[in-house]
Amino acid sequence: MVPRHDTALLICGALAKEVIALRERHGWAVDIWAIPAKLHMTPSRIAPAVRSRFEELRAEYERVLIVYGDCGTAGALDSLLEELGIERISGPHCYEMYAEEQGWDNLMTEEPGTFFLTDYLTRQFDALVMKGLGLDRYPFLRDDYFRNYKRVVYLAQAPTDDLRERAQAAAKALDLPLEVRETGYGDLETRIGDWLQKATP
């Protein structure tokens, strides 16, 4: 490991493309290290993975920011970070970060039974949802899993025609109507930027 900068962002792999794009947009002087996004399928492994990677990074960097939500760890990640004395950006998950806090509250008030997509999840829908939940092998499980869902909302960061088509296909696979909300990077951008500004000597 050869650091280029004094600051590292230790991020959820599901945010990697977006965080790299933000670094380029703002010229942030940071190195980026990612934890595999597939750990969302086994969230009990997220906190140990963050600990392991942080132990490697702490000797090399003056500052490390954790760019994660709780991501289903039921507080285990925040307990770890409190123990280690380090911060993560605020927010329970990436959907809230992209929609921004007020927008997220409005979405959930409109319809609690909402299945959310992001650019990442739209690209990985077949692997993470169809195969991950076994729907490719047992399609009859769809109605059990998604019985209480009423819509799919695609929170789009940098939508393309391909991503829109994929989102439509995902909604069709779940037999739910699709709504597209172009959020951009939302609070993910401002929360990282505010922390970096605060951390600048």
C-alpha positions, 0 to 999 in steps of 0.5 A, spaced: 500 500 500 502 506 497 498 512 499 498 518 495 494 522 500 493 523 507 486 522 507 482 515 505 475 514 504 473 507 506 467 505 502 461 501 501 463 497 494 456 499 492 458 506 492 464 506 489 462 508 482 459 514 485 464 516 490 470 516 484 465 520 480 465 525 486 472 525 487 473 527 480 468 532 480 471 536 486 478 534 485 478 531 492 485 529 495 483 522 497 485 515 496 479 510 496 478 503 498 472 499 498 469 493 502 465 488 497 458 490 496 456 483 496 457 483 504 450 486 504 447 479 503 450 477 509 450 484 513 453 481 520 460 480 516 460 488 514 463 490 521 468 485 521 470 487 514 471 494 516 475 493 522 480 489 518 481 494 513 481 500 517 487 496 521 490 496 515 489 503 513 490 507 520 498 506 519 498 509 513 493 515 513 492 521 518 485 521 517 480 515 515 472 516 513 467 511 513 463 512 507 457 507 509 450 507 512 448 502 517 447 497 511 443 492 515 448 491 521 443 493 526 448 498 529 454 493 529 457 498 525 456 504 529 458 500 535 465 498 532 466 505 529 465 508 536 470 503 539 475 505 534 474 512 535 472 514 527 466 517 524 462 515 518 458 519 514 450 520 517 445 516 514 442 509 515 443 507 508 444 509 501 437 510 499 436 516 504 443 519 502 441 519 495 434 522 496 436 526 501 433 526 508 427 530 507 426 527 500 426 520 503 421 521 509 416 524 503 417 517 499 416 513 505 410 517 507 407 517 500 408 509 500 411 505 505 411 499 500 416 501 496 422 497 493 428 502 491 433 501 486 439 505 485 444 505 479 448 500 482 442 496 484 439 497 477 446 494 474 446 488 479 439 487 480 439 480 476 445 478 481 443 480 487 435 480 487 433 475 482 439 470 483 441 472 490 433 471 493 433 464 488 427 467 484 431 465 478 430 458 480 423 459 484 420 464 481 413 463 485 417 466 491 416 473 488 409 473 491 411 471 498 417 476 498 414 482 495 407 481 497 407 488 501 410 492 495 406 497 491 411 500 487 419 500 485 422 507 485 429 508 481 433 513 485 437 515 479 444 518 480 447 518 473 441 515 468 443 512 461 438 509 456 441 502 458 440 503 466 432 506 465 431 499 461 434 495 466 430 499 471 424 497 467 425 490 466 427 490 474 420 493 475 417 488 470 420 482 474 417 484 480 410 485 477 410 493 480 410 499 477 416 503 476 417 511 478 424 514 476 426 520 481 433 523 478 436 525 485 443 525 482 448 524 488 444 527 493 447 528 500 452 523 499 456 528 495 454 534 501 456 529 507 463 527 504 464 534 502 462 537 509 467 532 512 473 533 508 472 541 509 472 540 516 478 535 516 482 539 512 488 542 517 
